[in-house]
Amino acid sequence: MTKTAFLRPRTAPAEPMEPLTGLLREWLPLQRWFAGKDRPVTDLGVLSTTELFPGCLHVLVHAGHGGVPTPGGTLPAGDCYQLLLGVREHPSPRLGKALIGRVPDGRLAGLTVYDALHDPRAAQLLLERLRHPGTAGPLRFECDGDGARRVPAGLVPRLMTAEQSNSSLVYGDEYILKLFRRIQPGENPDLEVPGALARQGCHRVPAPVAWFRTTHPFKATLGVLQPYLRDASDGWTLALDALASGDDFTAQAHALGRATADVHLALSTAFPTGAPGANARTAAAMTERLTAAAHAVPALQPFVPGLRAAFAALATCDAGPPAQRIHGDLHLGQVLRAGREWFVIDFEGEPSRPLSERRSAHSPVRDIAGMLRSFDYAARQRLPWRPEWARRCREAYCAGYAARAGWDPRKKHGLLRAYETDRAVYEVLYEARHRPDWLPVPMAAIERLAVRGD
């Protein structure tokens, strides 16, 4: 009998797991989806372990960050992360990049631990769990009607390498499983929203087929299986290809604006809407974020008066459309074009924001501003910058949105300027922390928005 045969489902570690946490403390900060790269991990604790199948553990860990204040001046409590860990005495050499280390002592002593998502056998067994709804300790595997039964067995998995904040497995180019890495209590919008839109008959969003959750240490969504659009290209790639070849992108931008409006209209039906008129509260929150960002990025400070003016104007301008559920992190990388149709994906929202905020109602102008900023990013990917290309795309996108939604974002100038400014401030903070070479891109927008506001 191998050592892995002694592992059994459990909702919390009954035995000390210090040898495993010691390995994870070194490995976690190196992962691209780890959110606390700019903060030291001061403590790491295992919240739950469950044996999904022999040799594979589902683990939730809490990474604590202490002693380093955020720009707002508060100490973060830490984050919960989802791990699927393979446990073997002699892992395949092909898993070299996935290896975490050999456990020195404890109940896993002598075994090598690795990221099981890189293991094709573990990935196939995970799909089998989703194809057959049921439970494993605190884990609940569920599906939409008989959807999971339509998923063929034996689909070959491959781990996608492009994602930043989560991990995704593609099965046979037919289905894609997104595993959320940073886990927060509550239903994840990337399950909640596509499910609701599917019930509305909205074809712009792939519908969930199966998913799994946990009930310990809190209720949370862990992963979602959806159809994979195998022949689709993401909007970011298409935009850069158009720029590289000197092609016009306005027709695609116009169609994308219509698709965005389709999704917003379906969302306004599927979820309750809020009353307009919260601009003063929104402006105050934007101003607070600006103050924190300027404290962290000194390059912002000369532009603060002009940016504050944009937020002050928001407090007194037209209330705009009612607040509603939105995408929350819309940009060219979150849309796919298959044939002549645009599809919208990744409704998780900005992962760094609290789940309650991501599930609440916001102005749809926030999504529009995010896409407009994305056109600007694309136009500045190579020298010389192409601001005129971005301007044409922005105009076409807003025109397409207006044709479908019945109101024109360009006529909500105060709203659009404030939300685009808020997005650019977020981008400055992100680039300063993670991609300093990209900082000139949002800073160019900051200068434009602070001086002219167009």
CORBEL-V97582 format. One record per residue. N is the residue number from 1. RES is the residue in one small letter. PHI is phi in whole degrees, -180 to 180 (none if undefined). OMEGA is omega in whole degrees, -180 to 180 (none if undefined). D_FIRST is the distance of its C-alpha to the first C-alpha in Angstrom with 2 decimals. Layout:
{{N RES PHI OMEGA D_FIRST} {N RES PHI OMEGA D_FIRST}}
This chain:
{{1 m none -180 0.00} {2 t -79 -180 3.82} {3 k -64 -178 6.68} {4 t -68 179 8.28} {5 a -69 -179 6.56} {6 f -87 179 8.60} {7 l -82 -179 11.65} {8 r -132 179 14.08} {9 p -55 177 17.69} {10 r -150 -179 20.22} {11 t -93 175 23.92} {12 a -159 -178 24.24} {13 p -67 -180 22.20} {14 a -81 180 21.69} {15 e -119 178 20.72} {16 p -56 -178 22.76} {17 m -116 -177 22.07} {18 e -57 179 24.57} {19 p -60 179 22.42} {20 l -71 -179 21.86} {21 t -65 176 25.50} {22 g -61 177 26.69} {23 l -67 -177 25.35} {24 l -67 180 26.72} {25 r -60 179 30.06} {26 e -82 -172 30.65} {27 w -82 -173 29.34} {28 l -56 -176 30.92} {29 p -63 -180 34.58} {30 l -86 -177 34.21} {31 q -83 -174 33.39} {32 r -66 -180 36.46} {33 w -90 180 35.85} {34 f -75 -170 35.77} {35 a -84 -172 39.03} {36 g -106 -176 39.69} {37 k -63 -179 40.23} {38 d -93 -179 43.59} {39 r -134 179 42.28} {40 p -69 174 39.98} {41 v -83 -177 36.73} {42 t -91 176 37.44} {43 d -156 -179 34.37} {44 l -138 -178 31.09} {45 g -132 176 29.15} {46 v -84 -180 26.20} {47 l -88 178 27.68} {48 s -160 172 24.70} {49 t -135 179 21.13} {50 t -139 176 19.64} {51 e -82 179 16.48} {52 l -70 176 18.25} {53 f -164 -176 15.27} {54 p -52 178 11.71} {55 g 88 179 12.55} {56 c -140 -179 16.13} {57 l -108 168 17.90} {58 h -94 -173 21.47} {59 v -132 168 23.30} {60 l -111 -179 26.92} {61 v -122 176 28.39} {62 h -111 177 31.90} {63 a -104 -179 33.78} {64 g -96 178 36.85} {65 h -123 -179 40.00} {66 g -132 173 42.58} {67 g 86 -180 45.81} {68 v -118 -178 46.92} {69 p -73 172 49.31} {70 t -76 179 49.50} {71 p -56 179 52.94} {72 g -78 176 53.85} {73 g 96 -179 53.30} {74 t -105 178 50.36} {75 l -93 179 46.96} {76 p -70 -180 44.07} {77 a -80 -178 41.40} {78 g 121 -175 38.58} {79 d -134 174 36.47} {80 c -102 -179 33.29} {81 y -123 176 31.13} {82 q -98 178 28.47} {83 l -128 167 25.48} {84 l -115 -172 22.64} {85 l -110 170 20.08} {86 g -80 -178 17.43} {87 v -133 -178 14.48} {88 r -140 173 12.84} {89 e -76 -177 12.16} {90 h -138 180 14.78} {91 p -63 177 17.07} {92 s -63 176 19.61} {93 p -58 180 22.91} {94 r -67 -179 24.69} {95 l -93 -174 23.43} {96 g -52 -178 25.38} {97 k -71 -177 27.86} {98 a -92 -174 25.33} {99 l -66 177 23.40} {100 i -104 176 23.82} {101 g 152 179 22.19} {102 r -95 -178 19.41} {103 v -77 -174 18.71} {104 p -77 -178 19.88} {105 d -156 -176 18.58} {106 g 86 -175 17.55} {107 r -71 176 14.40} {108 l -105 -174 14.12} {109 a -56 177 15.01} {110 g 86 -179 14.60} {111 l -93 177 13.86} {112 t -98 -178 16.79} {113 v -107 -180 18.48} {114 y -149 177 20.95} {115 d -74 -172 23.31} {116 a -70 179 21.50} {117 l -66 177 24.92} {118 h -85 -176 25.17} {119 d -99 -177 22.10} {120 p -57 180 23.42} {121 r -65 179 20.20} {122 a -65 180 19.95} {123 a -64 178 23.71} {124 q -69 178 23.60} {125 l -67 175 21.01} {126 l -65 176 23.28} {127 l -62 178 26.19} {128 e -63 176 24.49} {129 r -59 -179 24.21} {130 l -72 179 27.94} {131 r -73 -178 28.81} {132 h -126 -176 27.48} {133 p -52 -179 28.88} {134 g 170 -176 26.95} {135 t -127 171 25.25} {136 a -145 -174 22.11} {137 g 59 180 22.72} {138 p -82 -177 26.12} {139 l -86 -180 26.18} {140 r -124 178 28.59} {141 f -100 -172 28.72} {142 e -133 179 32.25} {143 c -148 179 34.67} {144 d -91 -178 38.40} {145 g 61 179 39.09} {146 d -100 -175 37.47} {147 g -57 -177 37.31} {148 a -66 -179 33.56} {149 r -71 177 33.64} {150 r -81 179 36.07} {151 v -76 -179 33.62} {152 p -66 174 32.34} {153 a -78 172 28.66} {154 g 78 178 27.43} {155 l -65 -176 29.94} {156 v -75 -179 29.30} {157 p -89 168 28.91} {158 r -144 -179 30.66} {159 l -88 178 30.90} {160 m -73 -175 34.54} {161 t -110 -171 35.73} {162 a -90 -173 39.09} {163 e -73 -179 38.26} {164 q -106 -170 39.02} {165 s -101 178 37.99} {166 n -140 175 35.14} {167 s -132 -178 32.69} {168 s -131 175 33.07} {169 l -113 175 31.14} {170 v -102 -178 33.30} {171 y -110 175 31.95} {172 g 58 -175 33.84} {173 d 55 178 37.02} {174 e -116 -179 37.29} {175 y -137 177 35.65} {176 i -130 179 35.02} {177 l -110 175 32.62} {178 k -96 174 33.87} {179 l -104 180 31.46} {180 f -75 -178 33.50} {181 r -90 180 32.51} {182 r -94 -170 34.91} {183 i -104 174 34.50} {184 q -125 180 37.38} {185 p -62 177 37.80} {186 g 112 -180 39.41} {187 e -80 -179 39.51} {188 n -72 180 39.55} {189 p -59 -179 42.79} {190 d -74 168 40.98} {191 l -102 -175 39.73} {192 e -62 -173 42.74} {193 v -72 177 45.52} {194 p -59 177 44.45} {195 g -63 179 43.66} {196 a -66 180 47.11} {197 l -68 176 48.84} {198 a -62 178 47.23} {199 r -68 176 48.69} {200 q -84 -178 52.02} {201 g 81 179 51.88} {202 c -77 -176 51.87} {203 h -88 -176 50.76} {204 r -80 -174 50.66} {205 v -130 177 47.12} {206 p -61 -175 43.94} {207 a -82 176 42.70} {208 p -63 177 39.20} {209 v -105 179 36.98} {210 a -154 -178 33.88} {211 w -160 173 32.73} {212 f -141 -174 30.34} {213 r -133 170 31.10} {214 t -129 175 29.75} {215 t -111 -178 31.15} {216 h -145 6 29.76} {217 p -81 174 31.07} {218 f -155 178 33.95} {219 k -80 -177 34.71} {220 a -159 174 34.64} {221 t -85 -177 34.33} {222 l -111 -178 31.43} {223 g -168 -177 32.05} {224 v -137 176 34.39} {225 l -103 -179 34.23} {226 q -136 172 37.68} {227 p -60 -180 39.37} {228 y -104 179 39.65} {229 l -85 -167 43.18} {230 r -67 -176 42.40} {231 d -98 -177 46.00} {232 a -87 173 46.95} {233 s -123 -179 48.08} {234 d -79 -175 48.13} {235 g -62 180 51.54} {236 w -63 179 51.14} {237 t -63 -180 50.57} {238 l -64 180 53.45} {239 a -66 180 55.77} {240 l -66 177 55.08} {241 d -63 179 55.59} {242 a -65 178 58.89} {243 l -63 -177 59.99} {244 a -64 -177 59.12} {245 s -94 -180 61.10} {246 g 76 -178 63.96} {247 d -84 175 63.41} {248 d -76 -178 64.47} {249 f -121 -173 61.76} {250 t -69 179 64.04} {251 a -64 177 63.46} {252 q -64 180 59.69} {253 a -65 178 60.30} {254 h -63 179 62.62} {255 a -64 178 60.09} {256 l -67 175 57.41} {257 g -62 177 59.81} {258 r -65 -180 60.23} {259 a -64 178 56.47} {260 t -60 179 56.08} {261 a -63 177 58.81} {262 d -56 -179 57.15} {263 v -67 179 53.98} {264 h -62 179 56.04} {265 l -64 178 58.06} {266 a -66 179 54.95} {267 l -65 -179 53.47} {268 s -68 176 56.75} {269 t -88 -175 56.49} {270 a -76 -176 52.81} {271 f -128 177 52.98} {272 p -63 176 55.74} {273 t -104 178 58.22} {274 g -107 179 59.92} {275 a -80 173 63.58} {276 p -65 173 64.99} {277 g 112 179 66.64} {278 a -97 -174 63.89} {279 n -62 -178 65.06} {280 a -64 179 66.16} {281 r -66 178 62.76} {282 t -63 179 61.04} {283 a -62 179 63.51} {284 a -64 179 62.82} {285 a -66 178 59.07} {286 m -63 179 59.74} {287 t -63 178 62.10} {288 e -65 178 59.52} {289 r -66 178 56.96} {290 l -63 -180 59.70} {291 t -61 179 60.48} {292 a -65 -179 56.87} {293 a -66 180 56.50} {294 a -66 175 59.79} {295 h -67 -177 58.67} {296 a -84 -177 55.54} {297 v -125 -176 57.31} {298 p -57 -180 60.84} {299 a -61 179 61.86} {300 l -76 -166 62.11} {301 q -59 179 64.64} {302 p -63 -175 67.86} {303 f -99 -175 67.11} {304 v -57 -180 66.27} {305 p -58 179 69.79} {306 g -66 180 69.83} {307 l -70 176 66.34} {308 r -60 179 67.23} {309 a -63 178 70.24} {310 a -63 180 68.04} {311 f -74 177 66.16} {312 a -64 178 69.42} {313 a -65 178 70.82} {314 l -60 -176 67.81} {315 a -64 -176 68.68} {316 t -117 -175 72.09} {317 c -89 178 71.55} {318 d -50 -177 71.11} {319 a -61 178 68.15} {320 g 81 -177 66.86} {321 p -69 179 64.53} {322 p -61 174 62.60} {323 a -67 -178 59.26} {324 q -156 171 56.33} {325 r -67 -180 52.66} {326 i -131 176 52.41} {327 h -70 174 49.87} {328 g 99 179 50.04} {329 d -152 -171 49.12} {330 l -82 174 51.02} {331 h -159 -173 51.63} {332 l -64 177 51.62} {333 g -77 -178 47.90} {334 q -103 178 47.25} {335 v -129 -180 49.16} {336 l -125 175 48.50} {337 r -114 177 51.13} {338 a -121 -173 50.24} {339 g 66 -180 53.30} {340 r -107 -175 56.18} {341 e -110 172 54.26} {342 w -98 176 52.88} {343 f -124 -179 49.71} {344 v -112 -177 48.63} {345 i -129 171 45.01} {346 d 59 -180 43.09} {347 f -90 -179 44.62} {348 e -66 -175 42.50} {349 g 80 179 45.60} {350 e -72 -172 45.74} {351 p -60 -179 42.32} {352 s -76 -180 43.92} {353 r -89 180 46.07} {354 p -59 -178 44.99} {355 l -61 180 43.61} {356 s -61 178 46.49} {357 e -69 -179 48.97} {358 r -68 -180 47.35} {359 r -94 -178 47.52} {360 s -92 -178 51.14} {361 a -82 178 54.34} {362 h -141 175 56.05} {363 s -68 176 58.97} {364 p -62 178 58.18} {365 v -62 179 60.20} {366 r -62 177 57.18} {367 d -64 -179 55.30} {368 i -61 179 58.46} {369 a -61 178 58.89} {370 g -61 179 55.34} {371 m -70 178 56.05} {372 l -63 177 59.40} {373 r -65 -179 57.81} {374 s -68 175 55.33} {375 f -60 179 58.28} {376 d -64 178 59.66} {377 y -60 -179 56.41} {378 a -62 -176 56.37} {379 a -68 -177 60.03} {380 r -113 -179 59.36} {381 q -84 179 56.50} {382 r -148 179 58.80} {383 l -87 -6 62.27} {384 p -75 177 64.82} {385 w -61 -175 63.65} {386 r -120 -178 64.64} {387 p -62 180 65.72} {388 e -67 176 68.02} {389 w -60 179 65.12} {390 a -64 -179 63.29} {391 r -62 180 66.50} {392 r -65 179 66.95} {393 c -66 180 63.35} {394 r -63 179 63.69} {395 e -62 -179 66.90} {396 a -66 180 65.48} {397 y -63 -180 62.35} {398 c -65 178 64.48} {399 a -65 177 66.87} {400 g -65 178 64.09} {401 y -62 -178 62.73} {402 a -62 -179 66.24} {403 a -63 -178 66.87} {404 r -99 -173 63.97} {405 a -83 -179 63.81} {406 g 91 173 67.54} {407 w -142 -171 67.92} {408 d -106 179 68.13} {409 p -58 -178 66.03} {410 r -67 179 68.78} {411 k -89 175 71.20} {412 k -109 -169 68.97} {413 h -60 -178 69.67} {414 g -62 178 69.13} {415 l -63 -175 65.80} {416 l -66 179 64.56} {417 r -63 -178 65.70} {418 a -65 -178 63.99} {419 y -70 177 60.63} {420 e -69 177 60.72} {421 t -63 179 61.65} {422 d -61 178 58.78} {423 r -65 -179 56.37} {424 a -65 177 57.90} {425 v -63 176 57.54} {426 y -60 -179 53.82} {427 e -63 178 53.57} {428 v -59 -179 55.37} {429 l -64 -180 52.95} {430 y -64 -177 49.91} {431 e -66 179 51.29} {432 a -63 -178 52.37} {433 r -83 -168 48.85} {434 h -116 -176 46.80} {435 r -140 -175 49.15} {436 p -56 -180 52.34} {437 d -65 -179 53.67} {438 w -90 -174 53.94} {439 l -56 179 55.93} {440 p -59 -178 59.30} {441 v -65 178 58.40} {442 p -69 179 58.34} {443 m -66 175 61.01} {444 a -63 177 63.39} {445 a -68 178 62.90} {446 i -58 -180 63.40} {447 e -63 179 66.74} {448 r -64 -176 67.83} {449 l -71 -179 66.90} {450 a -75 -175 68.42} {451 v -92 -174 71.70} {452 r -107 180 72.43} {453 g 76 179 69.79} {454 d -102 none 69.91}}
